[in-house]
């Protein structure tokens, strides 16, 4: 395996005559040897373009791609020692599972005995040995994805690239496959770069998450660091479900003043107070502000209480499964001490 290094990677589409669009805007990122890093962000943020530049399927406009000690920026895909798992599986329908897995090795004229050994080992690792003689049409979506993974594994690459590989699976199979991918990473100790638009996938699978927007890298950190200590309001809003609550107001030096009050110390100015749903306290005696309950979503072990402040701003509080709140109740709401995050109103940068 090997580390991946991106240095000031830029990809522009179009031309000066027709108008240029920036797909990737100066991204610098390192995926350590053996690490699992996810690229996450909304559609069009540049995450798949980065993956394609790493794989050699797109040529960058400028910047450097290194895999281990090799500069592979301008090498063709076959010379990069990477394996890619796609969203659509890309299996050959006329070949058996065995032959689909073996295909990349046959193209490289690997010895038949070595092919048989690697196919057997990959099939055992992914528990698909009983499927080797079937065709893709006879498999479920989850089984097809395992075959695609096995085909990548047998290549024994320096780097694994995943392009939204779970998006075609239903919710239950997706959750199961997430766990299997994490276990697979532990067993292989492989370097993996994983693209997804689903922040839940990124948070639950990766050791490090890079958040992208409009081609720029906003922040890269461990999942819980992004959740607890986002560098910007954009990151705070993207990470977490339900999304973080925001209230506009002004800091006075000793407190945040708005429809929701919060004791803090920050330079005076227009600001946004952001609060995770689990850090809102709802009750008759809460002192941060007044709100009306608009919806209660009972989810078993917890409930989501949706609130509307007098200013019209809406909040979501995550509370215990049994709650006394009812639609139409007028309640008090406040923030757990030390758990509010402040951001500058203009550009969304963090106020610390």
N, C-alpha and C positions, 0 to 999 in steps of 0.2 A: 504494500500500500504506500501512498505518498500524500503529502500535503498539497493543497491547492492554494495558489496565490494569485489574486487579481490586483493589478496596479493601475489605477486611473483609467479603467475600462470605459470607452466611449463607443456608442453605436448610433449613427445617424442614418435615417432613411430618406430617400428622395435626393434632390439636387438643388443647387442654388437657383437654377432656372425654374424648377417646378415647386420649390418650397421644401425645406428640410423639416423633418420631425425627429426629435431626439428620443431614441428608445432607451438608451443607457447613458447616464450623465456623470462620468467620472467616478465610477464605483471602485473602491479599494476594499478588499475583503480577503481574509485568510481562513481556510478550513484546515485545522490541524490534522496531522497524520492520524488516522483512525477515528476522527470526530464525525459527528452527524449534525450537519447544519441545514436549517430550512430557510428558504427565501419565501417571504410572504408579503402580500400586498394586494390591492384591488386590481381588477383587470386593466391591462395597459400600463402597469407600473414598471415593466422591464424585466420581471423575474425570469420569464421563459426565454427572452432574448439573451440574458446573461448565460443561461444554461446552454443555449445553442452556440454561443461564442466559445464556451468551454469545450463543448463537444466537437467543434469545428464545422458545424452546420451553418454558421454565420461568420463572416469576417468582420472583426471590429474595425471601427474607423480609426481608433488609436488606443493605446494602452497595451498592457502585457498580460498574458495568461501563462502561468507556470504550474506544472505538475511535478512535484518533487523538485529536482534541480534542473529540469528541462524547460526551456522556453518553447512552448508549443503554439504560440500565437498564430503562426502562419502554416502550421503543419496540417495535412489532410486528416480527416477523422480516423482513418485506419491506423495512423501512426501515433495516436495520442494515448493509447492504452486505457481507454475508458469504455464502460458499458452503460447503456442508456435503457431505462424502462419507461415506456410511453403510456399515455392515457388510454390508448386504444388497443394495447397489448401487442399488436403487429405480429400475430401468429400466422403461419402459412396454413390455410384451411385444408389443403390436400395432403399435408404431412401429419404423421402421428406425433404425439407429445414427445416421444423419444427423439424423433428426427428433428422436431422444432428446437429442442434443447441442444442437440448436437450440431445444428446447422452452422453456427459461427466457427466451430472448430473444424468442420469439414472444409469450409472455405479456406481456412489457413493450413489445410493439409496436415492436421494433427494426426498422430499415429492412431489407428483404430483401437488398440488396447487402451490408450490414454483417454480417447473419447468415451469408451464404455465405462471406464472407471469414474471419470468426472460426471457423466450423466447419472450413474448410480448414486454417487455421493450427494449430488445436488437434489436428486429425487428423494433420497432418504432425509436430507436436511429439511425439506419442505413438505415431507409426508405426502408425496404424490406418486410413489412407486407403483401403486395399483392402477394408475392412469396412463402409463407409458405407451400402451398400445391403442389408446383412443385417439380420435380426431378432435380438434378444437370445438366443432359443433356439438359434440357430446358432453361438453364441460359446462359447468356453471361459471358465472363471472368471476367468483373468487378463485375457482380452480384455474381459469385461464390466466389470472394475474400471477398465481404461483408458478405456472409454466414460464411466463415472461421473466419472472425473477430467477428461476432456475437457469434459463438461457443466458442471463447476465452473469450469474455466479460462475458458470463453467468456464467463462473466459478468464477468470482470476485476474481482473483488471486492477490498475492502480487506483481507480476512482469510479464510484458508482454515481450515476446521474438519474434522478427520478423526476419526470414531468407529469405532475398531478395524477399519479398512478391509481388512486382510489376513487376518483370522481365518478366513475361509471358504476360503482357498486352501491347496493342499497345500504341503509343506515346500519343494520345489524352486522352485515358482512364487512362493512367498512371499519367498524369498531374492532372486530376480530382481527382483520388484516393489519390494522395499526399496531396491535399488540404483537403480532407475528413479525412485523418488520423491525420493531424495537428489539425483540429477542434475536432476530437474525443478525442485526448489527452487533449485538453483544457477542454472539458466537463467532462471527467472522472478523471482528475488530477492523472493519473496513472503513475507508473514508467515503462519506456519502454527502451529496448535495441534493436537496429535496425541494422541489418547487410546489407550492400549493397556494390557493386563494383562501383556504380554510384555516383560520387562525387556531381553531381547536386542534386540528391535525398538527400544526407546527408546535403548539405549546405542549402537547402530550407526547410527541415523538422525539423532537430534536433536543440536543444538548445546548445548542446555540441557535438563536433565531435572528435573521436579518430582515428588518422591516423596510420595504421600498415604497416610494411614491414618486410618480412622474419621472422615473428613471434614476432617482437619487436614493442613496442609502441613508435612511433617517437615523437608525440606531441598530446596533448588533450587540446582543447580550444573551445571557441565560434566560429561559422563559420567565421565571418568576421575577427576575430583575426588571424585565420589560414591564411586567404587570405592576410591580410595586414602585418602580422608580423610572417611569418613562421620561425621556429627555424632552419631549414636546407634546403638545396637546394632540397632534395628529396621531402619534404613536399611542397615546393613552386611549384615544377613541377607537383605534383599530383593534387593540388587544383587549380581550375580555368579553364575556357574554353572560348577561346582557351588557350592553355598552356602558362605559362610565358615564355618570351623571355630570352635567355641567350647568353652572349658574353664573350669569354675568353680574359684575358689580365693581367695587373699587376697594383697594387696600388703603388703609389709613395710617399704617405704621404699626398699629397694635391689633388690628382685626381686619377681616374681610367683611364688607357691608354690602348686602344685596337682599334679594328675596329670602336668602338663606344666610344667616350670620355665622361666622366662624372666627375663633380667636387665633391669631397668628401674628408673626412679625415679618413685615415685608415693606419695601419702599412704597411710598404712596403712588397710586396710579390705577388706571383701568386694568382690570384683571378678570380671569375666569377661575372659579373654584370648581375643581373636579373631584368627584367622590365615587368610589366603587359602591355598588348596591349593598354589599354586606357591611359597609361602614356608615350606613344611615340608620338612625334610631327613630322609630315611629311610636308615638304614644301621646297620651293626654298631656304629659308634663314636659315633653321635649321642648327645648328652648331656642332652637336655631331659627325656627320660622313656623308659619301656619300653612297647612295644605289640606286639600280635599282628596279623599280616596276615589279613584276613577275605575279601578279594576283590581280584583284579587285573583291571582292564578295559583291554585293549589297544586303543587307538584309532588306531593307525598312528604318526603323528608324536609322540604322547604316550601315557602310560598313567596311569590313575587307580588309586591304591593305597588301598584302604580298610583302616583300622586300628581296633583296639579297645584303649584304654588299660586299665591295671589297674583303674581306677575304674569301668570300664564305659562311659565316654564314647567316642564314635566320631569318627574324623577321616577326611578324604580328602586325600591328597597327590597333586599333579600332578607327574609325573616324566617323563623322556625315554621315547621309544617302546620302547626296549629296557631292561627292568629285570630284575634278578636276583631280585626279590621273588617269593615263592610263597606261596600260601594255607597258613596254619599257621606260617609263619616268625615267630620272636620277633626283633624288631628294636628299634633305638634310634630315637628321633624327637626332633628339635629344631627351633627356629624360627630362620630367617635373622635375623641381628642387625639391629635397627632396624625390623623388618617386623611386629612384633606390635602389635595395637591393644587398648587397655584401656578397659573400660567399667564404670561403677558397677553392682554387682549388683542393686541395688534398682530403679532407674528406667531403667537402660540408657544414661545420659548418658555422654559421652566423658570419659575421664580423660586429660589431656594432660601 
